[in-house]
Amino acid sequence: MGRPRKTPISNPSLARVIDETRKTYGAIASAVNKVGAENGVALSCTGAALGQWLNGAVPVPVTRAAVVEALARLADRPDLSATDLGWPEPAVPPANPWRGDPVAMAITLGTHDMMNRRTTLTTGLWSIAAAAVPKLPGHLITTPVLRPGGRRAGASDVARIHSACQMFGALDDLHGGGHGRAAAAAYYVTEVAPLLHGTPGGPVRPRLFSAAAEVLYLLGWMAADDGCAGLSQRYYIGAVRLADEAGDHEMRSAAFRSLAAQAVELGHAGAALALASAAQDSLRPGSTARRRAWTNGMAGEAQAATGFNRARARHLLQAAEKDLNRADSLGDSHSVGGYHQESYEHQQGLALTQWGDHVGAEKHFAASVATRRPTERRTRALIGVRLAAAQLHQRHPDEAAATIMSLRDDLTAVRSARVAHQVARIRTSWVAYRSEERVQEAEHALTNIYGRTGRRARPPR
C-alpha cells in the first residue's frame, strides 16, 4: 500500500492501479527500475517520484513506458496502457508483435536497429504480455502483403540468405551481439524483406520464409546479447511467425526456445516454462535427437528456474543428455540448434546455480569452457565469467581471479552486454577480497577492458 498522503491525489487512475498491486511505493519503484535494466535503460525511479505522479506530474516517455510495464506485471493486467494510468499514449505506440504483417514489423525493427536509434519507445520494452504463448497462433498470423518494389525469389536467393546468416553467426560468435547487428539488420531490410514481399507463391516460398526466419532469429539472439531485451523479443516473435508461414516446425521451436532462454535470464521463470513447453510442442516426431536434446535441455533449465519440482527438471535434463548421447546428426546451421556436450554442460551449470549448488555448477561450467572452440569467444567469455561467479560463491577469490585472467583476450574481443553485466557482478562480489594480490591483478585487467565503472564504453555503430 502507498504511504499516507498530505496532498490530494490529482491522478485517481494511477492511484487505483497502485492500490491493485498492494505494493509499497518503494517496491513499485524497484519494479520500474528492473524493467528499465532489462532493456538496457538505467532508470532511477524512487517512491517520491510516484508521489509526484499522483500529484499530476507525467514521467518522460521512456520512464512512462517502464512504469506501464511494471504495473502491468504487479497488477496482473497484461493489457494495461498509459491511458489506464491517466497518461497520454506514445505518439507511435509499439504494435502487438503477434498481429499484423510480420515482414513489415521486422522492417521497422531492422530500420531502427541499422540506424542505431533508441528503440525502447518505438519497438517496445520486453513485455510479459508478449511473452504469453498465443492460444490460437494461426488466428494471429497475417500473411505478408505483396508490396511495390518486391522481388520474386529463386533458389539462389535462398542459398545466399543462408550463407549470409552463417557469416553473421560466425561474427557473433567471435565478437558478441554488440558487433555487426546493424549490418545484419540492414541485410534483412534491404535484401531479404523485398523478396518476402515479392514472392506470392511457388515451391521456393516456404524455403524463403524459413531462411528469413533464421535471419530474424539471429538478430534476436544478437539483440539479447547486446542487452536490448524488447527488441530481441520482437525479433524472436517475428521468427516464430515467419516459420509458421513457411510451415517450418523446427524453426518455430527454436525461436520459442530462445524466447524461453531470454525469459529465464530476465527472471521470469513462469513465462520461460510456458515458452519452453511451446518449443517442445512445436517439434514433430521426425525431429533429430540433437534437436530434442536442445529443446528438452531448455525446458529443464526453465523448470529449475521456477524453484519447484526438481525431479521434473532433472528428468528433462537427463532426457536431453540421453538424446545428445544418441545424436548422430551434425549440428544445424551456425546460428540455430548447434547443441553439443559443452552446451549441455553449460545448461547443467545454470540449473545447479538456480538450486544454489555452486560446487556442482563450477564443475559443469569448467567442463563447458574447456571444450569450446577458438571461434566461440563470446560463449567462452560468458560461461567463463559464470564459472568465476560460482568460485566466488564458494569464497575462492584466487580461483575466480585466475579464471578472469584466463579470459582476458576473449573479454577484450567481445562486445556483449550479457558478459559485461556478469563481469560487473563479479567486481562487486569480490570487493571484500581486493587486498589479495591475484584479485588486484584481475581487477586491474578488468579496469583496462571495462573502465572503473564496470561498463565498457560503447563505440558508435
C-alpha positions as CSV (number, residue, x, y, z in Angstrom):
1,M,0.0,0.0,0.0
2,G,1.1,3.6,-0.6
3,R,2.3,5.9,2.1
4,P,-0.2,8.3,3.8
5,R,-0.6,11.5,1.7
6,K,-0.6,15.1,2.8
7,T,-2.0,16.5,-0.6
8,P,-5.0,15.4,-2.7
9,I,-4.5,12.9,-5.4
10,S,-4.6,14.5,-8.9
11,N,-4.4,11.3,-10.8
12,P,-7.0,8.8,-9.5
13,S,-6.5,6.4,-12.4
14,L,-2.8,5.9,-11.3
15,A,-3.9,5.6,-7.7
16,R,-6.4,2.8,-8.4
17,V,-3.8,0.7,-10.2
18,I,-1.2,1.3,-7.5
19,D,-3.8,0.1,-4.9
20,E,-4.4,-3.0,-7.0
21,T,-0.8,-4.0,-6.8
22,R,-0.8,-3.9,-2.9
23,K,2.8,-2.9,-3.1
24,T,4.7,-0.1,-1.4
25,Y,5.9,2.9,-3.4
26,G,9.5,1.6,-2.9
27,A,8.6,-1.8,-4.3
28,I,6.9,-0.3,-7.3
29,A,9.9,2.0,-8.0
30,S,12.2,-1.1,-7.8
31,A,10.0,-2.9,-10.3
32,V,10.1,0.1,-12.7
33,N,13.9,0.2,-12.4
34,K,14.1,-3.5,-13.1
35,V,12.1,-3.1,-16.3
36,G,14.5,-0.4,-17.4
37,A,17.5,-2.6,-16.6
38,E,16.1,-5.4,-18.7
39,N,16.1,-3.2,-21.7
40,G,19.5,-1.5,-21.1
41,V,18.0,1.7,-19.8
42,A,19.3,3.0,-16.4
43,L,16.3,4.5,-14.5
44,S,16.4,6.0,-11.0
45,C,12.8,5.8,-10.1
46,T,12.0,6.4,-6.4
47,G,9.0,6.2,-4.2
48,A,9.0,10.0,-4.2
49,A,8.6,10.0,-7.9
50,L,5.3,8.0,-7.6
51,G,4.1,10.7,-5.2
52,Q,4.8,13.4,-7.8
53,W,3.0,11.5,-10.5
54,L,0.0,11.1,-8.2
55,N,0.1,14.9,-7.8
56,G,-0.3,15.3,-11.6
57,A,3.3,15.1,-12.9
58,V,3.8,13.0,-16.0
59,P,7.0,11.0,-16.4
60,V,9.2,11.3,-19.5
61,P,8.3,8.8,-22.3
62,V,10.9,6.2,-21.5
63,T,10.1,6.1,-17.8
64,R,6.4,6.1,-18.6
65,A,6.8,3.0,-20.8
66,A,8.7,1.3,-17.9
67,V,6.0,2.3,-15.4
68,V,3.2,0.9,-17.5
69,E,5.0,-2.5,-18.0
70,A,6.0,-2.7,-14.3
71,L,2.4,-2.0,-13.1
72,A,1.0,-4.4,-15.7
73,R,3.1,-7.2,-14.1
74,L,2.4,-6.2,-10.5
75,A,-1.3,-5.8,-11.0
76,D,-1.5,-8.9,-13.3
77,R,-3.1,-6.7,-16.0
78,P,-1.1,-7.6,-19.2
79,D,-3.1,-5.2,-21.4
80,L,-2.6,-2.2,-19.1
81,S,-1.9,1.0,-21.1
82,A,-0.7,4.5,-20.3
83,T,-4.3,5.7,-20.8
84,D,-5.3,3.4,-17.9
85,L,-2.9,5.4,-15.7
86,G,-4.2,8.8,-16.7
87,W,-1.3,9.5,-19.1
88,P,-1.0,10.1,-22.8
89,E,0.0,7.2,-25.0
90,P,3.2,7.5,-27.0
91,A,2.9,9.2,-30.4
92,V,3.6,5.8,-32.1
93,P,2.8,3.1,-29.6
94,P,4.5,-0.2,-30.1
95,A,2.4,-2.7,-32.1
96,N,1.4,-6.1,-30.8
97,P,4.2,-8.3,-32.3
98,W,1.8,-11.2,-32.7
99,R,-0.5,-9.3,-35.1
100,G,-0.2,-7.6,-38.4
101,D,2.3,-8.2,-41.2
102,P,5.3,-9.9,-39.6
103,V,7.6,-8.8,-42.5
104,A,6.6,-5.2,-42.1
105,M,7.1,-5.4,-38.4
106,A,10.6,-6.7,-38.8
107,I,11.4,-4.0,-41.3
108,T,10.5,-1.4,-38.6
109,L,12.7,-3.2,-36.1
110,G,15.6,-3.6,-38.5
111,T,15.4,0.0,-39.7
112,H,15.7,1.4,-36.2
113,D,18.5,-1.1,-35.5
114,M,20.5,-0.3,-38.5
115,M,20.2,3.5,-37.8
116,N,21.3,2.9,-34.2
117,R,18.1,4.6,-32.9
118,R,16.8,4.2,-29.4
119,T,14.2,1.5,-29.7
120,T,12.6,1.4,-26.3
121,L,9.7,3.6,-27.3
122,T,9.2,2.7,-31.0
123,T,9.7,-1.1,-30.8
124,G,8.7,-1.6,-27.2
125,L,10.2,-2.9,-23.9
126,W,10.4,-6.6,-23.1
127,S,6.7,-7.3,-22.3
128,I,5.2,-10.0,-20.1
129,A,2.1,-9.8,-22.3
130,A,4.1,-10.5,-25.5
131,A,5.8,-13.4,-23.7
132,A,2.5,-15.2,-23.3
133,V,2.2,-18.0,-25.9
134,P,-0.8,-17.3,-28.2
135,K,-3.5,-19.9,-27.6
136,L,-4.5,-19.8,-31.3
137,P,-1.4,-18.7,-33.1
138,G,-2.9,-19.5,-36.5
139,H,-5.5,-16.8,-36.0
140,L,-2.9,-14.2,-35.3
141,I,-0.8,-14.9,-38.4
142,T,-1.3,-12.3,-41.1
143,T,0.1,-13.4,-44.5
144,P,2.7,-10.9,-45.6
145,V,1.3,-8.5,-48.2
146,L,2.8,-8.1,-51.7
147,R,4.2,-4.6,-51.9
148,P,5.7,-2.4,-54.7
149,G,9.5,-2.9,-55.1
150,G,9.3,-6.6,-54.1
151,R,11.3,-9.1,-56.0
152,R,10.4,-12.7,-56.7
153,A,12.9,-15.1,-55.1
154,G,14.7,-18.1,-56.6
155,A,16.6,-21.0,-55.1
156,S,19.8,-19.0,-55.4
157,D,18.4,-16.2,-53.3
158,V,17.6,-18.7,-50.5
159,A,21.1,-20.1,-50.7
160,R,22.6,-16.6,-50.4
161,I,20.4,-15.8,-47.3
162,H,21.7,-19.0,-45.6
163,S,25.3,-18.1,-46.4
164,A,24.8,-14.6,-45.1
165,C,23.3,-15.9,-41.9
166,Q,26.2,-18.2,-41.3
167,M,28.6,-15.3,-41.8
168,F,26.8,-13.1,-39.3
169,G,26.5,-16.0,-36.9
170,A,30.3,-16.5,-37.1
171,L,30.8,-12.8,-36.4
172,D,28.5,-13.0,-33.4
173,D,30.5,-16.0,-32.0
174,L,33.7,-14.1,-32.3
175,H,32.7,-10.6,-31.2
176,G,29.3,-10.8,-29.5
177,G,25.9,-9.3,-30.3
178,G,27.1,-5.7,-29.9
179,H,29.2,-6.0,-33.1
180,G,27.7,-6.4,-36.5
181,R,24.0,-6.4,-35.6
182,A,23.3,-3.1,-37.6
183,A,24.8,-4.8,-40.7
184,A,22.7,-7.9,-40.2
185,A,19.6,-5.7,-39.7
186,A,20.4,-3.8,-42.9
187,Y,20.7,-7.1,-44.7
188,Y,17.2,-8.1,-43.7
189,V,15.7,-4.7,-44.6
190,T,17.4,-4.3,-47.9
191,E,17.9,-7.8,-49.2
192,V,15.5,-10.2,-47.5
193,A,12.3,-8.3,-46.9
194,P,11.8,-7.3,-50.6
195,L,11.9,-11.0,-51.5
196,L,9.3,-11.8,-48.9
197,H,7.0,-9.1,-50.2
198,G,7.6,-10.1,-53.8
199,T,7.2,-13.9,-53.7
200,P,3.4,-14.7,-53.6
201,G,3.7,-18.5,-54.1
202,G,5.6,-21.3,-55.6
203,P,7.9,-24.0,-54.3
204,V,10.6,-21.6,-53.2
205,R,8.3,-19.5,-51.0
206,P,8.4,-21.8,-47.9
207,R,12.2,-22.2,-48.1
208,L,12.5,-18.4,-48.5
209,F,10.4,-17.7,-45.4
210,S,12.3,-20.3,-43.4
211,A,15.6,-18.7,-44.3
212,A,14.2,-15.3,-43.4
213,A,13.0,-16.6,-40.0
214,E,16.6,-17.7,-39.4
215,V,17.8,-14.1,-40.1
216,L,15.3,-12.8,-37.5
217,Y,16.3,-15.5,-35.1
218,L,19.9,-14.5,-35.3
219,L,19.0,-10.8,-34.9
220,G,17.0,-11.7,-31.8
221,W,20.0,-13.6,-30.4
222,M,22.4,-10.7,-31.1
223,A,20.0,-8.1,-29.6
224,A,19.5,-10.2,-26.4
225,D,23.3,-10.5,-26.1
226,D,23.6,-6.7,-26.5
227,G,21.1,-6.0,-23.7
228,C,18.2,-5.0,-25.9
229,A,15.5,-7.3,-24.5
230,G,12.4,-5.7,-26.0
231,L,14.0,-5.6,-29.5
232,S,15.2,-9.2,-29.1
233,Q,11.7,-10.4,-28.0
234,R,10.1,-8.9,-31.1
235,Y,12.7,-10.3,-33.5
236,Y,12.2,-13.8,-32.0
237,I,8.4,-13.4,-32.3
238,G,8.9,-12.4,-35.9
239,A,10.9,-15.6,-36.4
240,V,8.1,-17.7,-35.0
241,R,5.6,-16.1,-37.3
242,L,7.7,-16.4,-40.5
243,A,8.4,-20.0,-39.5
244,D,4.7,-20.6,-39.3
245,E,4.2,-19.0,-42.7
246,A,6.9,-21.5,-44.0
247,G,5.4,-24.5,-42.1
248,D,8.9,-24.9,-40.5
249,H,8.2,-26.5,-37.2
250,E,11.8,-26.8,-36.1
251,M,12.5,-23.0,-36.6
252,R,9.3,-22.3,-34.7
253,S,10.5,-24.5,-31.9
254,A,14.0,-22.8,-32.0
255,A,12.5,-19.3,-31.7
256,F,10.3,-20.3,-28.8
257,R,13.3,-21.9,-27.1
258,S,15.3,-18.7,-27.3
259,L,12.3,-16.7,-26.0
260,A,12.4,-19.1,-23.0
261,A,16.1,-18.7,-22.5
262,Q,15.7,-14.9,-22.6
263,A,12.8,-15.1,-20.0
264,V,15.0,-17.1,-17.7
265,E,17.8,-14.7,-17.9
266,L,15.4,-11.8,-17.1
267,G,14.0,-13.6,-14.1
268,H,10.6,-14.6,-15.5
269,A,10.6,-18.3,-14.8
270,G,6.9,-18.9,-15.2
271,A,6.9,-17.3,-18.7
272,A,10.0,-19.2,-19.5
273,L,8.5,-22.6,-18.7
274,A,5.4,-21.9,-20.9
275,L,7.7,-20.8,-23.8
276,A,9.9,-23.9,-23.4
277,S,6.8,-26.0,-23.4
278,A,5.7,-24.3,-26.7
279,A,9.2,-25.2,-28.1
280,Q,8.7,-28.8,-27.2
281,D,5.2,-28.9,-28.6
282,S,6.4,-27.4,-31.9
283,L,8.7,-30.3,-32.6
284,R,7.5,-33.2,-34.8
285,P,8.1,-37.0,-34.3
286,G,10.8,-36.9,-37.1
287,S,12.9,-34.3,-35.3
288,T,16.5,-35.3,-34.7
289,A,17.8,-36.4,-31.3
290,R,20.0,-33.4,-31.2
291,R,17.0,-31.1,-31.6
292,R,15.1,-32.9,-28.9
293,A,18.1,-32.6,-26.6
294,W,18.4,-28.9,-27.3
295,T,14.7,-28.3,-26.6
296,N,14.4,-30.6,-23.5
297,G,17.5,-29.1,-22.0
298,M,15.9,-25.6,-22.1
299,A,12.7,-27.0,-20.6
300,G,14.8,-28.5,-17.8
301,E,16.6,-25.2,-17.2
302,A,13.3,-23.3,-17.1
303,Q,11.8,-25.8,-14.7
304,A,14.8,-25.4,-12.5
305,A,14.4,-21.7,-12.5
306,T,10.8,-21.9,-11.1
307,G,12.2,-23.4,-7.9
308,F,9.5,-26.1,-8.0
309,N,9.6,-29.8,-9.0
310,R,13.3,-30.5,-9.1
311,A,12.5,-34.1,-10.0
312,R,10.8,-32.9,-13.2
313,A,13.8,-30.6,-14.0
314,R,16.2,-33.4,-13.5
315,H,14.1,-35.7,-15.7
316,L,14.2,-33.2,-18.6
317,L,17.9,-32.7,-18.3
318,Q,18.5,-36.4,-18.2
319,A,16.3,-36.8,-21.3
320,A,18.4,-34.2,-23.0
321,E,21.6,-36.0,-22.1
322,K,20.3,-39.3,-23.4
323,D,19.2,-37.8,-26.7
324,L,22.5,-36.0,-27.0
325,N,24.4,-39.3,-26.5
326,R,22.5,-41.0,-29.3
327,A,22.6,-38.0,-31.6
328,D,24.1,-38.9,-35.0
329,S,23.3,-35.7,-36.8
330,L,25.7,-32.8,-37.2
331,G,24.8,-29.5,-35.6
332,D,22.3,-27.4,-37.5
333,S,23.2,-24.1,-39.1
334,H,25.7,-21.8,-37.4
335,S,23.0,-19.8,-35.6
336,V,20.4,-22.4,-34.9
337,G,20.5,-25.7,-33.0
338,G,24.2,-26.2,-32.5
339,Y,23.7,-28.2,-29.3
340,H,26.7,-30.4,-28.2
341,Q,28.1,-31.8,-25.0
342,E,29.6,-28.5,-24.0
343,S,26.2,-26.8,-24.4
344,Y,24.6,-29.4,-22.1
345,E,27.4,-28.9,-19.5
346,H,26.5,-25.2,-19.5
347,Q,22.8,-25.9,-19.1
348,Q,23.5,-28.2,-16.2
349,G,25.6,-25.5,-14.6
350,L,22.8,-23.0,-15.0
351,A,20.3,-25.4,-13.4
352,L,22.5,-26.1,-10.5
353,T,23.1,-22.4,-10.0
354,Q,19.4,-21.9,-9.7
355,W,19.4,-24.5,-6.9
356,G,22.4,-22.9,-5.1
357,D,24.7,-25.9,-5.8
358,H,27.8,-23.8,-6.8
359,V,30.2,-26.7,-6.3
360,G,28.3,-28.7,-9.0
361,A,27.8,-25.6,-11.2
362,E,31.6,-24.9,-11.1
363,K,32.3,-28.5,-12.4
364,H,29.9,-28.2,-15.3
365,F,30.9,-24.6,-16.3
366,A,34.5,-25.6,-16.2
367,A,33.8,-28.6,-18.5
368,S,31.9,-26.4,-20.9
369,V,34.6,-23.7,-21.1
370,A,37.4,-26.2,-21.5
371,T,35.9,-27.7,-24.7
372,R,34.9,-24.5,-26.5
373,R,36.3,-24.0,-30.0
374,P,38.6,-21.0,-30.5
375,T,35.9,-19.3,-32.6
376,E,33.4,-19.3,-29.7
377,R,34.9,-16.3,-27.9
378,R,31.6,-14.7,-26.7
379,T,30.3,-18.0,-25.4
380,R,33.6,-18.9,-23.7
381,A,33.7,-15.4,-22.1
382,L,30.1,-15.6,-20.8
383,I,30.4,-19.1,-19.4
384,G,33.9,-18.4,-18.0
385,V,32.6,-15.4,-16.1
386,R,29.8,-17.6,-14.7
387,L,32.5,-20.1,-13.7
388,A,34.3,-17.3,-11.8
389,A,31.0,-16.4,-10.1
390,A,30.5,-19.9,-8.9
391,Q,34.0,-19.9,-7.5
392,L,33.3,-16.6,-5.7
393,H,30.1,-18.1,-4.2
394,Q,32.4,-20.7,-2.6
395,R,34.7,-18.0,-1.3
396,H,37.5,-18.9,-3.6
397,P,38.6,-15.5,-4.8
398,D,42.0,-16.6,-6.0
399,E,40.4,-19.2,-8.3
400,A,37.9,-16.7,-9.6
401,A,40.7,-14.2,-10.3
402,A,42.7,-16.8,-12.1
403,T,39.6,-17.7,-14.3
404,I,39.1,-14.0,-15.1
405,M,42.8,-13.7,-16.1
406,S,42.5,-16.7,-18.4
407,L,39.6,-14.9,-20.2
408,R,41.4,-11.5,-20.9
409,D,41.7,-12.0,-24.6
410,D,38.1,-13.1,-25.0
411,L,36.8,-10.3,-22.8
412,T,38.8,-7.7,-24.8
413,A,37.5,-9.0,-28.2
414,V,33.8,-9.3,-27.2
415,R,31.1,-6.7,-27.1
416,S,28.3,-8.3,-25.1
417,A,26.0,-6.7,-22.5
418,R,25.4,-10.1,-21.0
419,V,29.1,-10.6,-20.4
420,A,29.6,-7.0,-19.2
421,H,26.7,-7.5,-16.7
422,Q,28.2,-10.7,-15.3
423,V,31.6,-9.0,-15.0
424,A,30.1,-6.1,-13.1
425,R,28.6,-8.5,-10.7
426,I,32.0,-10.2,-10.2
427,R,33.6,-6.9,-9.5
428,T,31.0,-6.1,-6.9
429,S,31.2,-9.5,-5.3
430,W,35.0,-9.5,-4.7
431,V,35.2,-6.1,-3.1
432,A,35.9,-7.8,0.2
433,Y,38.9,-9.5,-1.4
434,R,40.5,-6.5,-3.1
435,S,43.6,-6.7,-0.8
436,E,44.6,-10.1,-2.2
437,E,47.2,-9.9,-4.9
438,R,45.5,-12.1,-7.5
439,V,42.2,-10.2,-7.2
440,Q,44.1,-6.9,-7.6
441,E,45.7,-8.2,-10.7
442,A,42.4,-9.4,-12.2
443,E,40.7,-6.1,-11.2
444,H,43.4,-4.1,-12.9
445,A,42.9,-6.2,-16.1
446,L,39.1,-5.6,-16.0
447,T,39.6,-1.9,-15.5
448,N,41.7,-1.8,-18.6
449,I,38.9,-3.5,-20.5
450,Y,35.8,-2.0,-19.0
451,G,36.9,1.1,-17.1
452,R,36.5,1.8,-13.5
453,T,32.7,1.9,-13.7
454,G,32.5,-1.7,-14.9
455,R,30.8,-0.7,-18.2
456,R,32.7,-0.8,-21.5
457,A,32.2,2.5,-23.4
458,R,30.0,1.7,-26.4
459,P,31.5,3.0,-29.6
460,P,29.2,4.4,-32.2
461,R,27.8,1.8,-34.8
